[in-house]
Each structure stands twice: as C-alpha cells, then as structure tokens.
Amino acid sequence: MLLWCWTVCHPAVIQRPEISAIEKKLLDWVNKERTDRRLDPLKLSSDLRALAIHHSRDMASRRKLTHLSSTGKSYKDRLLDAGIFFIEIGENVASSETYEGTFIHQGLMESPEHRDNILNPHFDTIGIGIVYTGDNKYYITQDFCRSLEILDEDRATKFFQEEINRIREKNALPGLSFQKTANMFAQRHARQKATGKPLFNIANFFGETHIHFITSPTLSIPETVGHEIAKGAYESGGIGTWFGRLPDYPGGTYLVALFLFPINRYNDMTEKDFVKIALSAMNEKRKEKGLGPLKLDGRKSKQAQNISRQLKAQKESSYSLPERLSRWHILSYVTEDLRAWPKNIDPEIIYPGLKKIGMGISSQENEETHRQTFWITLIF
C-alpha cells in the first residue's frame, strides 16, 4: 500500500534565515569568486560591518538605494567620521526581495561596477551589513577597503631603515648607519613638514645633507628615492617618520624625512690638503670681484696652524692674542665645509690691498655624525 503526502506551504510560515547567516553566505560567495581567480580572500572587519549595517538601515528607512547617507555623507565621509584609516575603498549597495545569498551575489556580479569591487586585487577587508524592512525587502551594503597598517614612530622608523638597507644590499653596497642625533632631527623635520611649519636649516648642524621626503600610506619607498639610496655616494643618514591624515591622503599616510650624508671625502686628506681647498674657495670669491689670488705666507701659516690646533684641543672657536702677536689681525672659525666661512669674513677676503694670508686648519671627526669638523685660523 502506497501513501502520498502533500505539504502546502504558505508564505507566512517561511522560515527566514538569520541576517548574520545571509551576510556570511555573501562573504563566502565573494571569497569564492576571488580565490577562483587566485586573489586573496577578504577578511571581515567588524568596524566596516558596523558602517555597512548603519548605511543599510539608513537606506531602508528612506526606501532608497544610494551611496549617500541621509545627511549627504559618502562612504569616505563615514570612514573619516569613524576614525578609520584606509588606502583604497569601494562600496556596493543593493536591494533584494529574496534572502538567498546566491541570487543576491549573482545580481551584484552582473553589474560591472559591483563586480570590480568584489574582484579588486588591492582590497583586503570587507564589511557586509543587511537590513530587512519587514515588507519582504532587504537592503544590502558591502564596504570594501584596502587597510592601512599603523605603526608607531619607532617601529615605522625601524621599518624604513631596514627597507633602505635592503635596497643597499641588493646593489652590493654596505648598509647606511643611522645616527641617533640625525634621527632626532629627521623626526622633527618630518613633523614640521607634515604640519606645514617652517623647516630647520639642517646644513648648519650636519654640513652637506641631502634631504628626501617620502609620503607613503603603503610603507613603500618610491623608485626615485630608491635610485638615490642605491648610489655609492652615501655612508650614513638619519630618518624620522610621522603618521596622520593629509589633504592629499585623507585615509592616512606616513611622511618620512630621510637625511643622506655623503661619504666623508676628507678622510684621506692632510692638513695641507685642507688649506689648499679652503684657499682655492677664497680665491674663487676674489676672482668674482676681479681681484688677484691670495698667496700663503709661510710664517703666518705656521702660527695659524698652531692656533688652530689649540682651538681644536680646547673645542673653542675664538683665540685670545698674546702680546707678541697683537700687531696681527687674526680670525678663527669652525665649520664642516672647507669651502664655506662666516659672512663677516668676506670683507677681509676681498680686500683689494690683501696679497698674502696665513692659514692653518686642524680637524676632527664628529663621533656622533661621522662628519669632519674644521678649526680654521686666518692671519692677515
């Protein structure tokens, strides 16, 4: 004997799945599309989900499908209001009369704009928010984001240092040594740049310094700066980082100040070599004024050399004349650039009646910056 049984289902008794189950189904479909194309799956973000739910609720309250909130705010505006940092963003919105995630997803994939967001290789996180209105209609929001890794200043600085020395290693160059004092100045420089305040005159402290600013939300070094780092002209540097939002990077970015110090070209030179370089620079100045070159006075130069050595030993920049030298005009100064001198010495150097000069130079490498400091004495 056969028995047949018919069950009549009325729409009122349909068991609708939990909203969270529909959201999970949509996430599974999105990630299947991505992994089928060898793209990384998206991670579910609770922060983005909260934004998506709020926007779906907003659309449902107005029975309107839109990317703008009831207060006229875009997805980017809502991210900023929530204090979320990001690199790249996208948003899908949809409405559906079915709770079947398969059909909802299929409809999204048939729209080129929605499909592009689902398959964007840069995105790494997603938030899905669904709201049921009670009249057999669902409002769906998918918020996509390429997230931004947030490091504190010390960790960010260390990261960029390691990246720089990886570039050096790939080019068969020794790593740059980053000096504590230079890092401190670079940190302040980065903050000044980011906040639009005047920059410091770094050359006054470090001498010749090549400065590069890197603005990167992705913790990457631009190719142009990479080429500079890969040059063999540098041996040390300083680096400082700042993180925050800038007008061109509302989602947040790192701003890096990189100091590069050229190889100390004075390392293998003698005091006589130093004098030749400084005297040549002064004679270039005289030539510009139509004056003949200065020559060295041997006797005065010997005395100037002794004075410079005393100043270096005492870490001083000025000299008290003994009575026996009171008839001479002596000027001393300290510099890290042999071709530069204080402006107040210019009138002495370009004095038309001057023919000979005494010059002595003593030097010492700065242990902190690994740069040469010169004590120079001139006798007129």
C-alpha positions in Angstrom: 0.0 0.0 0.0 1.4 3.4 -1.0 0.8 6.6 0.9 1.3 10.1 -0.6 1.7 13.1 1.4 1.4 16.7 0.3 2.6 19.7 2.3 1.2 23.1 1.5 3.5 26.0 2.4 2.1 29.4 2.9 4.5 32.4 2.6 3.6 33.4 6.1 5.2 30.4 7.6 8.5 30.6 5.6 11.4 30.4 8.0 13.7 33.3 7.0 17.3 32.8 7.9 19.1 35.0 10.4 20.6 38.2 8.9 24.0 37.1 10.0 23.7 33.9 8.1 22.8 35.8 4.9 25.8 38.1 5.4 28.1 35.0 5.9 26.7 33.5 2.7 27.6 36.7 0.8 31.1 36.7 2.3 31.6 33.1 1.2 30.5 33.9 -2.3 32.7 36.9 -2.6 35.7 35.0 -1.4 35.0 32.1 -3.7 35.0 34.4 -6.7 38.3 35.8 -5.5 40.1 32.5 -4.7 38.8 31.0 -8.1 40.9 33.8 -9.7 43.8 33.4 -7.4 43.1 36.6 -5.4 43.5 36.8 -1.7 40.2 36.3 0.2 38.8 39.3 2.1 38.9 39.5 5.9 35.7 40.5 7.7 36.1 43.8 9.5 33.8 44.5 12.5 34.4 48.2 12.0 33.4 48.1 8.3 30.4 45.8 9.2 29.1 48.3 11.7 29.3 51.1 9.0 27.6 48.8 6.4 24.8 47.9 8.8 24.2 51.6 9.7 24.1 52.5 6.0 21.7 49.7 5.1 19.5 50.8 8.0 19.6 54.4 6.7 18.7 53.3 3.1 15.9 51.1 4.5 14.4 54.0 6.5 14.1 56.0 3.3 13.3 53.1 1.0 16.1 54.4 -1.2 19.1 52.8 -2.8 22.1 55.3 -2.6 25.7 55.7 -1.6 24.9 58.9 0.2 23.6 58.9 3.8 20.5 60.8 4.8 22.9 63.6 5.9 24.6 63.6 2.4 27.8 61.8 3.6 29.7 59.4 1.3 31.3 56.2 2.3 34.6 58.0 2.6 33.0 60.6 4.8 31.6 57.9 7.0 35.0 56.2 7.3 36.6 59.5 8.4 33.8 60.1 10.9 34.5 56.7 12.4 38.3 57.4 12.6 39.1 54.5 10.3 42.4 54.7 8.2 42.4 53.4 4.7 44.3 53.4 1.4 41.7 52.5 -1.2 37.9 52.0 -0.8 34.8 50.8 -2.6 31.2 50.3 -1.8 28.4 48.1 -3.2 24.7 48.8 -2.4 21.8 46.7 -3.4 18.2 45.7 -2.6 16.6 42.3 -2.9 13.3 40.6 -2.4 15.0 37.3 -1.7 17.1 36.3 1.2 19.0 33.8 -1.0 22.7 34.9 -0.9 23.3 33.1 -4.2 20.9 35.2 -6.1 21.9 38.5 -4.3 25.6 37.7 -5.2 24.7 36.8 -8.8 23.0 40.1 -9.2 26.0 42.0 -7.9 28.4 40.1 -10.2 26.2 41.1 -13.2 26.9 44.7 -12.5 30.4 45.8 -13.8 30.9 48.4 -11.0 29.9 45.9 -8.3 31.9 43.1 -9.9 35.0 45.4 -10.0 34.8 46.0 -6.3 34.4 42.3 -5.5 37.4 41.4 -7.6 39.6 44.4 -6.8 43.0 42.8 -6.1 44.0 45.7 -3.7 41.2 45.2 -1.3 41.9 43.1 1.8 38.9 43.7 4.1 35.1 43.9 3.8 32.1 44.7 6.0 28.7 43.4 5.0 25.5 44.8 6.5 22.0 43.7 5.7 18.7 45.1 7.0 15.2 43.5 6.4 12.4 46.1 6.2 9.6 43.7 7.1 7.8 44.1 3.8 9.8 41.3 2.0 12.7 43.6 1.1 16.4 43.5 2.1 18.9 46.4 1.8 22.5 45.3 1.4 25.7 47.2 1.8 29.2 45.8 1.1 32.0 48.1 2.2 35.4 47.3 0.8 38.8 48.6 2.0 42.5 48.3 1.4 43.6 48.6 5.0 46.5 50.7 6.2 49.0 49.2 8.6 49.5 51.6 11.5 52.9 51.6 13.2 54.2 53.9 16.0 57.0 56.2 15.2 59.8 53.9 16.4 58.5 50.9 14.6 57.9 52.8 11.4 61.4 54.3 11.5 62.9 50.9 12.0 60.9 49.5 9.1 62.1 52.2 6.7 65.7 51.8 7.9 65.5 48.1 7.1 63.9 48.8 3.7 66.6 51.3 2.8 69.4 48.8 3.7 67.7 46.1 1.8 67.9 48.3 -1.3 71.6 48.9 -0.5 72.3 45.2 -0.1 70.6 44.4 -3.5 73.0 46.9 -5.1 76.1 45.3 -3.3 76.5 48.4 -1.1 77.2 48.4 2.7 74.2 49.5 4.8 73.8 53.1 5.9 74.5 53.8 9.5 71.7 55.9 11.1 72.9 58.3 13.7 70.9 59.0 16.8 71.2 62.8 16.5 70.4 62.7 12.8 67.3 60.6 13.5 66.1 63.1 16.1 66.5 66.0 13.7 64.8 64.0 10.9 61.9 63.2 13.2 61.4 66.9 14.0 61.8 67.7 10.3 59.0 65.2 9.3 56.6 66.7 11.9 57.4 70.3 10.7 56.8 69.2 7.0 53.5 67.4 7.9 52.1 70.3 9.9 53.2 73.0 7.4 55.6 74.7 9.7 59.0 76.2 8.6 61.7 73.6 8.1 65.0 73.7 10.0 68.3 74.6 8.4 69.9 71.2 8.7 73.1 72.2 7.0 74.0 74.4 9.8 74.4 71.4 12.0 75.4 68.5 9.8 77.1 70.2 6.9 76.2 68.8 3.4 72.9 66.9 3.7 70.7 65.5 1.0 67.1 65.5 2.2 64.2 63.5 0.7 60.6 63.4 1.8 58.6 60.3 1.3 54.8 60.3 1.5 53.5 56.7 1.5 50.4 55.1 3.0 51.8 51.7 1.9 55.1 51.8 3.8 57.0 51.7 0.5 59.9 53.7 -0.9 59.4 55.5 -4.3 61.5 54.4 -7.1 63.2 57.8 -7.5 64.3 57.8 -3.8 65.4 54.1 -4.2 67.7 55.1 -7.0 69.3 57.7 -4.8 69.7 55.3 -1.9 71.4 52.8 -4.3 74.2 55.3 -5.1 77.6 54.7 -3.5 77.9 58.3 -2.6 76.4 57.9 0.9 77.6 56.3 4.1 75.3 57.4 6.8 72.0 59.2 7.4 69.0 60.0 9.6 65.4 59.1 9.3 62.2 60.2 11.1 58.5 59.4 10.5 55.2 61.0 11.1 51.8 59.4 10.6 48.4 61.1 10.2 45.9 62.4 7.6 47.0 64.9 5.0 44.8 66.8 2.4 46.0 64.5 -0.4 45.8 61.4 1.8 42.6 61.7 3.9 42.8 58.0 4.7 46.1 58.4 6.4 49.8 58.2 5.4 53.3 58.1 6.6 55.5 61.1 5.9 59.2 60.3 6.1 62.1 62.7 6.3 65.3 61.0 5.1 68.7 62.6 5.5 71.6 61.2 3.4 75.1 62.2 4.3 77.8 61.9 1.6 80.9 59.8 2.2 83.5 61.9 4.0 85.7 63.0 1.2 88.2 64.4 3.7 89.1 61.1 5.3 92.4 60.5 3.5 93.5 64.2 3.3 96.2 66.0 5.2 96.1 69.4 6.8 97.9 70.8 3.8 95.2 69.4 1.5 92.6 71.2 3.7 94.4 74.5 3.3 94.6 74.1 -0.5 90.8 73.5 -0.7 89.9 76.5 1.6 92.3 78.9 -0.1 91.0 77.8 -3.6 87.5 78.7 -2.5 88.6 82.1 -1.2 90.4 82.9 -4.4 87.3 82.0 -6.4 85.5 84.6 -4.4 88.2 87.2 -5.2 88.1 86.3 -8.8 84.4 87.1 -8.9 85.3 90.6 -7.7 88.0 91.0 -10.3 90.8 90.6 -7.7 94.1 88.6 -7.9 94.6 85.4 -5.9 95.9 85.3 -2.4 99.2 83.5 -1.7 100.2 81.8 1.5 102.6 83.5 3.9 104.7 80.6 5.3 105.5 82.2 8.7 102.0 83.3 9.4 100.6 80.0 8.2 102.8 78.1 10.7 101.5 80.3 13.5 97.9 79.9 12.3 98.3 76.2 12.3 99.4 76.2 15.9 96.5 78.4 16.9 94.0 76.0 15.1 95.4 73.0 16.9 95.0 74.8 20.2 91.4 75.7 19.4 90.6 72.1 18.5 92.1 70.8 21.7 90.0 73.3 23.7 86.9 72.9 21.5 86.9 76.7 21.1 86.3 78.9 18.0 88.0 82.2 19.1 91.5 82.9 20.2 93.0 85.4 22.7 96.0 87.1 21.2 99.3 87.1 23.2 101.0 90.4 23.3 103.7 89.4 20.8 101.0 88.8 18.1 98.9 91.9 18.8 100.1 93.5 15.6 98.4 90.8 13.5 94.8 90.6 12.6 93.6 87.0 13.4 90.2 85.4 12.7 89.2 81.9 13.7 86.0 79.9 12.9 84.6 76.4 13.0 83.0 74.7 10.0 82.1 71.3 8.4 82.6 72.7 4.9 86.1 73.9 3.9 84.6 76.0 1.1 82.3 77.9 3.5 83.1 80.6 6.1 81.1 83.2 8.2 79.8 86.2 6.2 81.7 88.7 8.4 85.0 87.4 7.0 84.0 88.3 3.4 85.3 92.0 3.6 88.7 90.7 4.8 89.0 88.1 2.0 88.0 90.5 -0.8 90.1 93.5 0.5 91.9 94.8 -2.7 95.1 95.5 -0.9 95.5 92.0 0.5 98.1 89.9 -1.2 99.2 87.2 1.3 97.5 85.4 4.1 98.4 83.0 6.8 96.1 79.9 7.1 96.1 77.0 9.4 93.5 74.2 9.7 93.1 71.4 12.2 90.3 68.8 12.0 88.5 66.1 13.9 85.7 63.6 13.0 82.5 64.0 14.9 81.8 60.7 16.7 78.0 61.3 16.6 77.6 62.3 12.9 80.8 60.8 11.5 81.5 64.1 9.7 84.6 66.2 9.8 84.8 69.4 11.8 87.5 72.0 10.9 89.1 74.7 13.1 90.4 77.4 10.7 92.6 80.3 11.6 93.4 83.2 9.2 96.1 85.7 9.8 96.0 88.9 7.8 
